[in-house]
Amino acid sequence: MKLNPETGITEMLAKAILVAARTAPKGKGIDDIITCLLDEAEKAELANKMEDLSEVKGLKFLIRDANNVRDADAIVLIGLKPSGASGLDCGACGFETCKEMLDTKKVKKEFTGPHCMIKYMDLGIAVGSAASKAKDLCVDNRVLYSAGAAACYFDMIDADVAMALPLSVKGKNIFFDRPSTK
């Protein structure tokens, strides 16, 4: 008899969740999404880097979220490495034209930008699709800006912007009812 066999398939479920991110609709059909699945050592490194970023930024919730990363069964990162702009000159990026935005010197903090708003929407749709697939598979998850920010800040992912989805297959969702970050 194999007890609790459901805990042994988290990696397979994480890959299915990343398929949802990959196949999510993209503006003009251009796929600038980066995905990765962290191994145990990378997961521990990310949690440590989140605590380091907490010191840099003075944001206490990064420590709380680092504990969620450590307790997660798997961590997927979904990022954006834009190859250009939509060419719509829509102004959503804050610039008059796409060319003006593309010619602007990029700023790097946690994330690097500015980028085309269509590309940011692509990232949001990919992350939402992944979270939805996790829900469909009954895998507890939560979108973490904090883990994605640390992954970008410390160059753990080759992306300009990223979000993380920690995944958990336990009797209670570990990503809610979390301690306060006062």
N, C-alpha and C positions, 0 to 999 in steps of 0.2 A: 504494500500500500504506500502510495506517495502522498504525503500530507502537504496541503496548501500548494498544489502544483501551479496555481495561477500566478504565483510570484516569480516563476521562472520564465515568463514570456514577455517581460517588460521591454526588452530590447526589440523584439519583433513588433510589438505594439507601437513603440516609438518610431520605428521605420515606417509603419503604416500611417502614422500621424504626419510624418514628414512628406509622405506622398501627397497628402492633402494640401500641404503648403506648396509643393512643387507644381501641382496641377491646377492651383487656384488661377482664376483669370488674371491676366496681366495687360496693362495699357499698351495698345498697339501690338500686342502679342510678343513683346520683348521681355525675356525672363532675366532679370537682374537679381534674383533671389539666391542667397547662399544659405545652405542648411548644414547642420552638423549635429552629431550625437556624441556627447562626452562620455569617455570611459571613467572608471572610478577615480583614477589619479587626477584627471582633468577636472572632474566634478569637485574634488577636494581643493584643487588649485583655484578654481573659480570662487569657491566659498571664501578662501583666504584672501583673494584679490578684492572681493566685495568688502571685506573688513578693512583692507588697506584703503579702498576708495572712500569708505566711511570716514576715515581719518582725514583724507585730503579734502573732502567736501563738507564734513561736519554733519552728515546725514545719518542719524541713528537707525532709521529703518533698514539701511543696508545690512546691519548686523543681524537684525531679525530675519531678513530675507536670506542671508547667508546660512542661517540655521535650517531654513526650509530647503535650501539647495543640498546641504549635507544629508538631510533626512529623506530626500527624494529617492525614488528607485531609479530614475533616469532624468537626464537633462537634455533637452534639445534646444538649439539656438537657431533662430531664423533671422537672417540679416539681409541687408541691401548693399550692393556694390554697383551703383548706377553707371551705366555706360553712356549716358547722355541725357537728353531732355525730350519731352514729347513733341516739341516743335509747335505747340498750340499758341504760344505767347499769351497764355491765359492770365498771368499776373499773380496766381495763387502763391508762388514762391516769394513774392514781394518785389520782384523785378519787372520792369516794363516788357522785356523780351527774354526768350530762352537764351539767346546769345549773351545778353548782359549777365544773366545768372551764371552761365557756364564760364564766362570770362572773369568772374569775381574770385578773388583769392579765398580758398576754403579755410574755414576755422575748425580746429580740432580741439574738442574738450572731451567729454565722454564720447560724443558722436562727432562726425565730420560733416560739414554742410556749408552752404545750403545746397539743396538738390531740388529737382523737379517734383512738384507736389503729386503728380501722377505716380511717380516712383514710390513716394511715401505711402500713397493709397495702395499700391501694389503690395507693399510690405504689410500694411494693416489687413488687407484681404487674405494674404497668405497666413498670417498669424491667426486671424479669426477662423480660417478654414481648418488650421491645425487644432485649435482649441475645440472646435466643433467636432472634429473627428475623434479627439480624445474623449469627449462627452459621449459620442455615439458608441465608443468602445468601453464605456464605463470606467475610464481611467481618470482619476482625480488630477486636476491641473490648475494652474493659475499663471496668467501672463505676468512676467516680472520684468519691468523696465530696469530694475536694479541689477539683475544678473546680466542682462544684455549690455547695459552701460559699462559694467566692469569688464566684460569680455572684449568690448571695443576699446576701452581706455587702456587696457593692458595688452592689446594686440593678440588676444587669444582666438580671434576670428578675423578673417580678411574681409571685413565689411565696414561700411561707414556708419551704419546704424544697425542695431540688432535688438531683438527681444528674446527672452528665454521662456520656455515652458518646462517647469519642473513637473515630473509625472510621478504618480504614486498609486500603488495598488495595495491599499490597507483597509482595515475595517472602518476607518473614519478619515475624512478628508483632512490632511495635515496642513493644508494651505489656508484654512479659515480658523476662526477662534484663536488667532495668534496673539501673543502678548503685546501689550502696548509698547510704543517706542518713545516714551517721554524722556 
